[in-house]
Amino acid sequence: QVQLVESGGGLVQAGGSLRLSCVLGGNGFVVNVMGWFRQAPGKQREWVAKIDRYETTEYADSVKGRFTISRDTARNTVYLQMSSLKPEDTAVYYCKAALNVGGTLRDFWGQGTQVTVSS
């Protein structure tokens, strides 16, 4: 059974930093891509960053230069280091894993962690 558990959210002032973590639990899969999404109140969920099994990273333009995604393969954990935070970064942040499970590609989501940036 695959589980994704996020942590690290909280309240921070504008200009501050936070680091989110996402632990991938379970077995019987191969990680294809892991990423972060966010959803602000009244808005659609949007993609933030991703990292593939070759450690290639990509970022949304809105966070490029401020956020860094990384992974610790040994711990099956993906991180999102967020710096120079802005009030518009306020959202629930979700971790997503695209996994190869027995030859089938499947997406899994975490429960989300709240990030609030005060002005």
C-alpha positions as CSV (number, residue, x, y, z in Angstrom):
1,Q,0.0,0.0,0.0
2,V,1.4,3.3,-1.1
3,Q,1.3,6.3,1.3
4,L,2.5,9.8,1.0
5,V,2.9,11.9,4.1
6,E,3.7,15.6,3.9
7,S,5.0,17.7,6.8
8,G,6.7,21.0,7.4
9,G,4.0,23.5,6.6
10,G,3.2,26.4,8.9
11,L,2.9,30.2,9.3
12,V,5.8,32.3,8.2
13,Q,6.3,36.0,7.4
14,A,6.9,37.3,3.9
15,G,10.6,36.8,3.0
16,G,10.9,33.8,5.2
17,S,11.6,30.2,4.5
18,L,10.1,26.8,5.0
19,R,11.0,23.3,4.1
20,L,8.3,20.7,3.2
21,S,8.9,17.0,3.4
22,C,7.1,14.2,1.7
23,V,7.8,10.6,2.8
24,L,6.8,7.8,0.4
25,G,5.9,4.6,2.1
26,G,5.1,1.2,0.8
27,N,6.8,-1.2,-1.6
28,G,6.3,-2.9,-4.9
29,F,6.8,0.2,-7.0
30,V,9.4,2.2,-9.0
31,V,9.4,6.0,-8.6
32,N,9.0,7.7,-12.0
33,V,8.4,11.3,-10.9
34,M,7.7,13.1,-7.7
35,G,6.4,16.6,-7.4
36,W,4.6,19.3,-5.5
37,F,1.4,21.0,-6.2
38,R,-0.5,23.7,-4.3
39,Q,-4.0,24.9,-4.0
40,A,-5.0,28.3,-2.7
41,P,-8.5,29.1,-1.5
42,G,-10.9,29.5,-4.4
43,K,-8.3,28.5,-7.0
44,Q,-7.5,25.4,-8.9
45,R,-4.6,23.2,-7.9
46,E,-1.4,24.2,-9.7
47,W,1.8,22.4,-10.3
48,V,4.9,23.8,-8.4
49,A,7.9,21.6,-9.0
50,K,8.9,18.1,-10.0
51,I,11.9,15.8,-9.9
52,D,12.3,12.6,-11.8
53,R,14.3,9.5,-11.2
54,Y,17.3,11.0,-12.9
55,E,17.2,14.0,-10.5
56,T,16.1,16.3,-13.3
57,T,14.1,19.2,-11.8
58,E,11.6,21.6,-13.2
59,Y,9.8,24.5,-11.7
60,A,6.8,26.7,-12.3
61,D,7.8,30.2,-13.3
62,S,6.1,31.6,-10.2
63,V,8.6,29.8,-7.9
64,K,11.7,29.6,-10.1
65,G,14.7,30.9,-8.2
66,R,13.0,30.7,-4.9
67,F,12.0,27.1,-4.4
68,T,14.2,24.0,-4.7
69,I,13.0,20.5,-5.0
70,S,15.3,17.6,-3.9
71,R,15.1,14.0,-3.0
72,D,16.7,11.5,-0.6
73,T,16.4,8.2,-2.4
74,A,17.5,6.2,0.6
75,R,14.8,7.7,2.8
76,N,12.2,7.8,0.0
77,T,11.7,11.5,0.8
78,V,11.2,14.5,-1.4
79,Y,11.8,18.0,-0.1
80,L,10.6,21.4,-1.2
81,Q,12.8,24.2,0.2
82,M,10.9,27.4,-0.1
83,S,12.7,30.8,0.3
84,S,11.7,34.4,-0.2
85,L,8.2,33.4,0.5
86,K,5.4,35.8,-0.6
87,P,1.8,36.0,0.6
88,E,0.7,34.6,-2.8
89,D,2.5,31.4,-1.9
90,T,-0.2,30.8,0.7
91,A,-1.8,27.5,-0.1
92,V,-2.2,23.8,0.8
93,Y,0.8,22.1,-0.6
94,Y,0.4,18.5,-1.9
95,C,2.9,15.9,-2.8
96,K,2.3,13.7,-5.8
97,A,4.1,10.6,-6.8
98,A,3.9,9.0,-10.3
99,L,4.8,5.4,-9.7
100,N,5.3,2.3,-11.9
101,V,3.3,-0.3,-10.0
102,G,3.7,-3.7,-11.6
103,G,4.1,-2.2,-15.0
104,T,1.2,0.3,-14.6
105,L,1.8,4.0,-14.1
106,R,-0.3,5.3,-11.2
107,D,-0.5,8.6,-9.4
108,F,-0.7,9.0,-5.7
109,W,-1.3,12.1,-3.6
110,G,-0.6,13.1,0.0
111,Q,-3.1,14.7,2.3
112,G,-1.6,18.2,2.0
113,T,0.1,20.6,4.4
114,Q,-0.9,24.2,4.9
115,V,1.6,27.0,4.2
116,T,0.5,30.5,5.2
117,V,2.7,33.5,4.4
118,S,1.8,36.7,6.3
119,S,2.6,40.1,4.8
